[in-house]
Amino acid sequence: MKRAFTVSLAVGLNLLVFLFWLAFFSPRPPLMTDAAVLAGDGSKPDYCTLVPLDGTAKQADEIACHPLFRGTYCCLRFFL
């Protein structure tokens, strides 16, 4: 019984250390947000204005996929 408690305690502590390491010391993905959105106090972008729906904006298949999502349908279509 004492051995089972010791093993479960060791596994739990190792899991906590792993999760702490994963949360604070693992590399982050590159920042993909437009710099204008992050500049200043956040009052510059006007999210209330509607974009014109005239077909001049990028379509879903024209947007490059993030490297983490390679292999999904949009990325396959992007690279074919």
Secondary structure as GFF3:
##gff-version 3
##sequence-region A 1 80
A	DSSP	alpha_helix	2	24	.	.	.	ID=ss1
A	DSSP	alpha_helix	35	38	.	.	.	ID=ss2
A	DSSP	three_ten_helix	60	62	.	.	.	ID=ss3
A	DSSP	three_ten_helix	67	69	.	.	.	ID=ss4
A	DSSP	alpha_helix	73	79	.	.	.	ID=ss5
###
